[in-house]
Amino acid sequence: MKTNLAVRYRIPMLMAGFISLVSGMYIGLARLGWQLPLPSAQFALHGPLMVCGFLGTVICLERAVAIGERWAYLAPLASACAVLLLITEVFITGAAPSAGAALAATASTILVMVSIKIFLRQRELFTFTLLLAALCWCLGCVLWLYGFNPAQVMPWWMGFLVITIVGERLELSRFMRPTYGSKILFVLALLLFFAGASFASLGAWPDFQLLAASLILMTLWLIRNDIVRHTIKQQGLTRYIAAALICGYAWLLVAGIIGVSLPQLYAGSSYDAFSHAIFVGFVFSMIFGHAPMIFPAISKLKIPYRPSFYLPLILLQVSVLLRLSGDFLYAANLRKAGGVLHAVTIMLFILVLAVSIIRNKNKSM
């Protein structure tokens, strides 16, 4: 029996996710060299707040709404509480983020349980893929909890986000009816990713070449099998979503090429370019594309499509291009400009969605 949680209880968890987003962006700007009041010891929290606090909470909420059972909301609740603990421990008390990390690991474990139930309910390749994505998050959180460095944890958190998005696109690719051979190729890409992530986690400064090769293979598979090749020819929201997806695939391919081309990624240059091509270029392009569908499902607020959606999407691509240019040209000012444009673009996107919601409410009154 479905016992979905009322919207009024979901909103505080969603708000905690947005608090984590703003906090993560603030730390990210401080790491880039902007003169913001923040001890350098807190720089390492940028990744956990963005991945676990913001994206983890939103993905857990989306999955809990989909399964429609109240126990599943323990995952976003734990993730939201992790955000509050991380901010309290580090920003206020100055303590190590051990309790926050433990709660993030708890949230990821519950998401694995939710994903197992979804897979048992619908035994398809895409539900199995979503289960693997949840396992990636869980592995990353456990490594973080046990003191592994961010470069060793990030391969698994990359897998959480990339494989989650790929799994959701795989669900829609069923309309394209991929062949048996195509599905085998997709499974090989997943195996290659897990091998690459495992290899990347072994060293003090990991080698991402194998992982990057899997990203290239996944991207080429998506380009060949995703319905985006057809939806880009349509109009309105459908075309906007397709444009966002194409931008995301382009950045995932760029990240794969960077990782394969360079035997060792260096902090502050090629590693920054590789990771942000994925986390900002790919992931946020996908968020911009899917937000008009995801957030109404969570909040029950309609977000009608408007042409203004394209403005933050375009600015996002410019911001990533600026950042990557700064990374490879060793131009700190370009990298800083790209970073601040990331934050401005994300806030602008939230504003554009809010205006769309308000106008729709006023129109219906």
N, C-alpha and C positions, 0 to 999 in steps of 0.2 A: 504494500500500500504506500502510495506517495504521501509524504508528510513534509512538503517543502516549507522552508522557513519564510516568514513574512518579510516583505521588502524593508520594512522599518528596522529590522534587525540586521539586514545585509549592509545597509548604508554606512553604519559606523565602521565596519570592517573595510569597506571600500574607501572611506575617508582615511583610515590608517594607512592604506596603500598609497594614497596621494601624499600624505605627510612624509612617507618614506621616499617617494619620488622627489619631492622638493628638497628634503634633507640630502639625498644622494647627489642631486645636481649641485647643491651648495658645496659639498665636499669635493665634487669633481672640478668645480671652478677653482677652489683653493689649491687643489693638486696641480692644476695647470699654471699656477703662479699668480692668479689674481689675489690682490691683497685683501683677504677676508679673515676675520678673527677666528682662527681655528688652529689648534696644535697639530703639528705634522704627524703625531702618533695616531691621529684619527683618520688619516688619509686612506688607510686600508679598509675602512667601512664603506667606501663608495660602492664597490661591487656588491657586497651583501645587501645594502639597502635598496639598490636598484633591482637586483635579481630576486632575492628572497622576499624583501619587504614589499616592493611594488608589484613586480611581475608575478611573484609567487602567490601573493594574496589574490590578485585578479584572476589568475589561472585556477586557483583553488575554488574561488567563488563561482567561476564559470562552470567548473566540473560539478560542484555541489548542486547548482541550479539544474544541470543536465540530469543528474541521477535522481534528484527530487526527494532525498532522504535527509532528515535533520542531522544524523550523526556525521554526515559528510561535511557539514559546516564547521566541524571541529578543526579541519585543516586550515581554512582561511582565518578562523578565530585564533589558532595558535600562531599563524603567520603575522596577524595584526598585533597580537600581544608581543611577539618577537620584536616588531618595529618599536613599540613603546619602550621595551626593555633596553634595546640597543641604544636608543636616543638617551634614555635615562642614565644607563651605565657609562656611556662614553662622553656625552655632551655635558652632563650635570655632575655625576660623581667621579668621572675619570677612571672608573674601573674597567677591567678587561671585559669584552663582550661575551662572557662564557654562558650566562643564563640566556641571553638573546640567541646565541648560536644553538643552544640546546632546544629552545622552542622552535627555531627554524627547522632543525632536524626532525622534531616531532611533527611539524606541519607536513614536511616532505614524506614522512613515513605514512601518515594518514592518507596523503594523496596517492601513494602507492596502493594502499588498501582500496581506496575508491576506484582506482584505475583497474585493479584486479576484478572488482565486482562488475565494472562496465564491460570488461573483456569477457567475463563468464556469461554476461547477459547477451552480448553480441560478439560472437567469435569471428572477428574480421581482422584483416591485416592492419587497418588503420587504428583499431582499438588496441591491438598489440603494440603498435608503434607508440601510441600515447602512454601505454604502460612503461615502455622502455624509457621514454622521456622523463616520467616521474622517478624512475630508478636512478637516472642520471642526477636529478636534483638531490635525491636522498644520499647518493654516494658523495657528491660534492659537499653537502652539509656535514656529513660524518667526517670527511677529511678536514674541513674547516674547524670543526669542533675539537679535533685532535691536534690542531696546531700546524697543519700543512700550510705552506706559503700560498699566496693568491694565484701565482702562475701554475701551481699544481692543482688547485681547486677549480680554476676557471674552465679547463676542458670539459668538466662534467656539467658545469652550469651553462656553458655554451650548448652542450648536448640537450639539456633540459629545454631550452628555448627553441633551438633550431629544430629538434626532433618533434617537439609539440606542434610547432607551426607546420612542419612537413606532414605530420600525421593528420592534421586537420585538412590540409590541402589534398592528402591522399584520399580522404573520405569523399571529397567532391570529384576526384579523378575517376571515381567509379562510373560516372556518367560518360566518360571517354572510353570505358571498357578496355583498360590496359591488358595486354596479352599475358599469358603465363610467364613467358620469357622476360617481359618487362617487370613483372612482380619479383622474379628471381633476382634481377639486376638491382632492384630497390633493396631487397634483403641483403645483398652483398654490400651495398653502400652503407647500410646500418652496421653490419659486421665490421666493415673497414673503419667506421667511426669509432666503435667501441675499442677496437685494437689500437687506433691512433690515440684515443683519450687515455687508455691504460699506459701506453708508451710515454705519453706526454707527462703523466703524473709521476713517473719514476725518478726523473732527474731533478736536481736543485733548480735548474733553469731548463724547462722542457723543450723538446724538439717537436714541432707541430706539423712536420711535413706529411706524415701519414694521415693525421686528422684532416689537414687541409685538402688532401687528395679526395677524401670522402665527401667533403663539402662541394668540390667541383662535380663529382659524380652525382650527388643529390640534386644540385642545381640543374645540371643537364637533363636529369630524369624529369624534374618538375617542368622545365621548359617544354619537354617533349610530350608530357602526359597531362599537364594541368589544363583545365578548361579556360584559363586566362587567354589563351590564343584565340578563343572565340568571343569571350565576353568583352575584350578590348574594342570590338567592332560595334558594341551596343552603345547606349546613351545613359546619361544620368548617373545614379549611384553605381550601377553595374560597371560602367566604364571607369569611373573614379577608382573603384576597388581594384580593377584590373591594372590600372596605371600604377597604383601603389604596390601591387604585387610584383610587377615588372621591375620597378625600382629596387625592391627588396632583393629579388633574384640577382640583379646586376651586382649589388654590393656583396652578396654571398659569394658570387663567382670571383669578384675582385679579392675578397679575403682568401679564398682558396688559392688563387694564383700567387698572392703574396706569400702565403705559408709554404707552398710547394717550391717557389723560386728561391727562397732564402733558407739555407740550412739552419741558421740560428737567428731567432728574432731578438732584437735588442730593445730594452726598456727605453721609453721616451721617443722611440722612432718606429721601427718596423713592428714591434709588438703592439704598440699603441694603435698603429694603422690597422693591423690584423684584427685586434679585438674590437675596435670601434666600428670597423666596416661591418662586423657582425652585430654587435650589441646596439649600435645606433642606426647604421645604414640599413641593415636587414630587418632587425627586430622592430624598430620604430616605424619603418615604412609599412610593415605588416600591421602594427598597432593602428596606425593612421587609417589603413584600409579597412580593418575589421571593426574598429571602434563603433561605427554607426549601427552595427548589429550586436556586438557583445554587450555594450553598456545598457542598451534598452532591455536585454534579456535579464540583466542583473537588477537594474533599478526600476524597470517598467516605465521609463521615461522615453518617449519617442524622440528620435533625432532625425528629422527630415533632411534629406540631401540638399545641399546648396553649393553652387559653383565656388563659393569662398573656401570650400574644403581644399581646393587645389593650392591655395596660397601657402599654408604651412607645409604641405607635402613638397612643394618646389623648394621652399627655404630649407627644409631638412636635407635635401640632396646637396644644396649649396654648402651647408654647414659641414657635411661629411667630406665633401671635396676639399674645402678649406683646411680641415683638420689633417687629412691625409697628405695634402700638399705640404703643410707645415712639418709633418713627420719626416717625409722623405727629403725635403729641402733643408732640414734642421733649422727651420724658421720658427722660433718660439712665438712670435707675434701672430703668425698665421694659425698656429695650433691653438693659441688662446682665443683668437677670433672665432675659429670653428667651434670651440667649446662653449663660448658664451652664446653663439648663435644656436647651438643645440638647445640650450635652456630656453632662450627666447621663443624658438620655434615650438617647443613642446607646450609652453604656457599659452602661446597664441592658438595652438590647436585646441587646447582645453577651452579657451575663450570662444572660439568659433563654434564648438559643440554647444557651449552654454547659450550662446545667442540663438542658435537653431532651436534649442529646447524652449527658450523663453518666447520666441516668436510663434512657435507652434502652439504653446499654451494660450498666448494672447489671441491667436486666430480662432481657437476653439471655444473661447469664452463668449 
